[in-house]
């Protein structure tokens, strides 16, 4: 590995450790002054994962091989950490400041790589986050449809637990779809949550091992994720608007 590239990677790892340590200190301070404490704060798991990845990066750096591959590995890992941070802190609506970490990750990759390869990282980050935003926007319209059709908030909660909540578990988000029995495997393969999970893993460079006879959505998870979102929006948007008009005009 080139000595100059090695020094840049070391600076990137130092910057990452400083950032995550600052976040750790802020999280500890917030919990100390907060009146409501969580038994287990998932943010600490994310911070611990970042430290563990940094140790892995140091071990790989000592090999002094595959310098360019290590850059991609570290920057894609940063994308995954930032996505987890945005998710755990309430998404895009409440902690929009954390979104600035996405372009920082892209800039760090652009400095270490050529401008063409930096554009590849930027496009990958845009596609990853765009898919997350599109799915969140789709679920927003699903929620609006349920809210306008149901008679009360308790009814909405019941619908969510009966329909949407099981969808997150009968999917490949927690276990491979191929390990599920019979009908559950078929449901998991055609579940939009499975397509989203597999699509994000593919974009983040950690694709799910897919059997050769798997259903089409799992063989093409990114395309099927966008298609699921488009199909759900095509159904829920007009139905939600019509239900809202009937409820307000009636």
C-alpha positions in Angstrom: 0.0 0.0 0.0 1.2 3.5 -0.8 2.6 5.4 2.3 0.5 8.5 1.5 -2.7 6.5 1.2 -1.9 4.7 4.5 -1.5 8.1 6.2 -4.9 9.3 4.8 -6.6 6.1 6.0 -5.1 6.6 9.5 -6.4 10.2 9.6 -9.9 9.0 8.5 -9.9 6.4 11.3 -8.8 9.0 13.8 -11.5 11.4 12.7 -14.1 8.6 13.0 -13.0 7.8 16.6 -13.1 11.5 17.6 -16.6 11.8 16.1 -18.0 8.7 17.7 -16.4 9.5 21.1 -18.0 12.9 21.0 -21.3 11.3 20.3 -20.8 8.8 23.2 -20.1 11.7 25.6 -23.2 13.6 24.4 -25.4 10.4 24.8 -24.1 9.9 28.3 -24.7 13.5 29.3 -28.2 13.4 27.9 -29.0 10.3 29.8 -27.6 11.8 33.0 -29.9 14.9 32.8 -32.9 13.1 31.3 -35.8 12.1 33.4 -36.7 9.1 31.3 -33.9 6.5 31.0 -33.9 3.5 28.7 -32.9 0.1 30.2 -30.8 -0.5 27.0 -30.0 2.4 24.7 -29.6 1.0 21.2 -27.3 4.0 20.4 -24.6 2.5 22.6 -24.7 -0.7 20.5 -24.2 1.5 17.4 -21.2 3.3 19.0 -19.7 -0.1 20.2 -20.1 -1.4 16.6 -18.2 1.7 15.3 -15.3 1.1 17.7 -15.3 -2.6 16.7 -15.2 -1.7 13.0 -12.3 0.7 13.7 -10.3 -2.1 15.4 -11.0 -4.2 12.3 -9.8 -1.4 10.0 -6.6 -1.2 12.0 -6.0 -4.9 11.7 -6.6 -4.8 8.0 -4.4 -1.7 7.6 -1.5 -3.7 9.1 -1.7 -6.1 6.2 -0.7 -3.2 3.9 -2.6 -4.8 1.1 -5.8 -4.0 -1.0 -5.6 -0.3 -0.2 -8.4 0.8 -2.5 -10.7 -2.0 -1.3 -10.1 -0.9 2.3 -11.2 2.6 1.4 -14.5 1.3 -0.1 -14.9 -0.9 2.9 -14.5 1.9 5.4 -16.6 4.4 3.6 -19.5 1.9 3.0 -19.2 1.0 6.7 -19.6 4.8 7.5 -22.7 4.9 5.3 -24.2 2.0 7.3 -23.3 3.6 10.7 -24.8 7.0 9.6 -28.0 5.3 8.5 -28.3 3.5 11.8 -27.6 6.8 13.6 -30.3 8.6 11.6 -32.8 5.8 12.3 -32.1 5.5 16.0 -32.4 9.3 16.6 -35.9 9.5 15.0 -35.3 9.6 11.3 -35.1 12.6 9.0 -37.7 14.7 10.8 -36.3 15.2 14.3 -32.5 15.0 13.9 -31.9 16.4 10.4 -28.4 17.5 11.5 -27.1 13.9 11.4 -27.9 13.8 7.7 -24.8 16.0 7.2 -22.7 13.0 8.0 -23.6 11.5 4.6 -21.8 14.1 2.5 -18.9 14.0 4.9 -18.5 10.3 4.2 -18.7 10.9 0.5 -16.1 13.7 0.8 -13.7 11.5 2.7 -14.1 8.8 0.0 -13.6 11.4 -2.7 -10.4 12.6 -1.1 -8.9 9.1 -0.8 -10.1 8.0 -4.3 -10.1 9.5 -7.7 -13.0 11.9 -8.6 -14.7 9.2 -10.8 -14.7 6.7 -7.9 -15.8 9.4 -5.6 -18.8 10.0 -7.8 -19.6 6.3 -7.6 -19.7 6.5 -3.8 -21.8 9.6 -4.0 -24.3 7.9 -6.3 -24.4 4.9 -4.1 -25.1 7.0 -1.0 -27.8 8.9 -2.8 -29.5 5.7 -4.0 -29.3 4.1 -0.5 -30.8 7.1 1.2 -33.3 7.7 -1.6 -34.6 4.2 -1.2 -35.0 4.7 2.6 -36.8 8.0 2.1 -39.1 6.6 -0.6 -40.1 3.6 1.6 -40.7 6.0 4.5 -42.8 8.2 2.3 -44.8 5.2 1.1 -45.4 4.0 4.7 -46.6 7.6 5.5 -49.4 7.3 2.9 -50.2 3.8 4.2 -50.6 5.4 7.7 -52.8 8.2 6.3 -55.0 5.7 4.6 -55.4 3.7 7.8 -56.0 6.9 9.8 -58.8 8.1 7.5 -60.5 4.7 7.2 -60.4 3.6 10.8 -62.9 4.9 13.3 -60.5 5.6 16.2 -56.9 5.6 17.1 -57.3 2.2 18.9 -58.6 0.8 15.7 -55.5 2.0 13.8 -53.3 0.4 16.5 -55.2 -2.9 16.1 -54.8 -2.9 12.3 -51.0 -2.2 12.6 -50.5 -5.0 15.0 -52.6 -7.4 12.9 -51.3 -6.6 9.4 -48.1 -4.4 9.4 -46.4 -5.6 12.5 -46.2 -9.3 11.4 -44.9 -8.2 8.0 -41.6 -7.1 9.6 -41.1 -10.5 11.1 -42.2 -12.7 8.2 -39.4 -11.4 6.1 -35.7 -11.8 5.6 -34.8 -8.9 7.9 -34.0 -11.2 10.8 -33.6 -14.7 9.3 -33.0 -15.9 5.7 -36.3 -16.4 3.8 -35.0 -19.8 2.7 -35.0 -21.1 6.3 -38.8 -20.5 6.7 -41.2 -23.3 6.2 -43.6 -23.7 3.2 -46.1 -20.9 3.1 -44.1 -18.5 5.3 -41.2 -18.7 2.9 -43.4 -17.7 0.0 -44.8 -14.8 2.0 -41.4 -13.7 3.0 -40.0 -13.8 -0.6 -42.8 -11.6 -1.8 -42.9 -9.3 1.2 -41.9 -5.7 0.5 -40.0 -5.6 3.7 -37.8 -8.4 2.4 -37.1 -6.6 -0.8 -36.2 -3.4 1.1 -33.9 -5.2 3.5 -32.2 -7.2 0.7 -32.0 -4.0 -1.5 -30.2 -2.0 1.2 -27.8 -4.8 2.0 -27.0 -5.0 -1.7 -26.4 -1.2 -2.0 -24.3 -1.2 1.2 -22.1 -3.9 -0.3 -23.3 -6.8 1.9 -25.7 -8.7 -0.3 -27.8 -11.5 1.0 -27.0 -15.0 -0.2 -29.9 -15.8 -2.5 -30.7 -19.3 -3.7 -30.9 -19.7 -7.5 -34.6 -20.6 -7.3 -35.5 -17.7 -5.1 -38.5 -15.5 -6.1 -37.9 -12.6 -8.5 -38.0 -9.8 -5.8 -35.1 -11.4 -3.9 -33.1 -11.9 -7.1 -33.6 -8.2 -8.0 -34.1 -6.5 -4.6 -33.3 -2.9 -5.5 -35.6 -2.9 -8.5 -38.4 -4.7 -6.7 -38.1 -2.3 -3.7 -38.8 0.7 -6.0 -41.5 -1.2 -7.7 -43.2 -2.1 -4.4 -43.1 1.5 -3.3 -44.5 2.7 -6.7 -47.3 0.1 -6.5 -48.2 0.9 -2.9 -48.2 4.7 -3.6 -50.4 4.1 -6.7 -53.0 2.3 -4.5 -52.8 4.2 -1.2 -52.6 7.8 -2.4 -55.9 8.0 -4.3 -57.6 5.8 -1.7 -56.4 8.0 1.2 -57.4 11.2 -0.6 -60.9 9.8 -1.4 -61.4 8.6 2.2 -60.3 12.0 3.5 -62.8 13.8 1.3 -65.6 11.5 2.2 -64.8 12.0 5.9 -64.5 15.7 5.8 -67.3 16.5 3.3 -69.7 14.0 4.8 
